[in-house]
Amino acid sequence: MNTMKQVVAIDGPSGSGKSTVAAMLAKALGYMHLDTGAMYRAVALAAAQDSIPYDDADHLDEMCQRLRIEMRQGQKGLLVYLNGQDVSEEIRSPGMSLGSSAVSSVPQVRNHMVRLQREIGRAGGIVAEGRDMGTVVFPDTRAKFYLDASPDERARRRWLQLKEVGIDENPDKVRREMVQRDHMDSSREHSPLKKADDAIHIDTTGMTIDQVVEKLASKVRELEISGA
């Protein structure tokens, strides 16, 4: 039976489970995992290293023209390389979370990243997760999902995620920063976080990761067979 590999677009706010789900779904389908949030985090890190303000559009544009961002599958998950250096852990700090939201609101940065993301997804067979995958980057794909969860649940997940990488943050601070990032992402002028009209909405509160992955995988396999 002939199947057509899909571009899977997963959007949602911080803590909705999209990064974990995307990684597991990609593995289940034999697809590549494209963590677009990590790309913006890498841009924020590069800007911080070069002392470029996150709202300095001209210098960010110039910087992006010479950046090399690569993603490789490691034994313990996705590895992110910035100009040949592994920055996988460095980009996961709370500061880079807020920084990524800031740089992603700059049109010049988004243009560079969207172009790169579309190049990667041209042949299909990828699971792309972020905040505008289904609305801006891959608007024509049929495999669109929007993951969400209650604010308290999302804050708890984010706090646990930070603990796993050795960052001991105050839970209340994590929740405040999450709310701040939600506001930045949903209110920005260019490519704000929102659900695509034809995306399947899944509230992951109370669901296990395996349940969410299986639900998405089932739909993607249907699309593979139909060739849609």
Secondary structure, 3 states (H helix, E strand, C coil): CCCCCCEEEEECCCCCCHHHHHHHHHHHHCCEEEEHHHHHHHHHHHHHHCCCCCCCHHHHHHHHHCCCEEEEEECCEEEEEECCEECCCHHHCHHHHHHHHHHHCCHHHHHHHHHHHHHHHCCCCEEEEECCHHHHHCCCCCEEEEEECCHHHHHHHHHHHHHHCCCCCCHHHHHHHHHHHHHHHHHCCCCCCCCCCCCEEEECCCCCHHHHHHHHHHHHHHHHHHCC
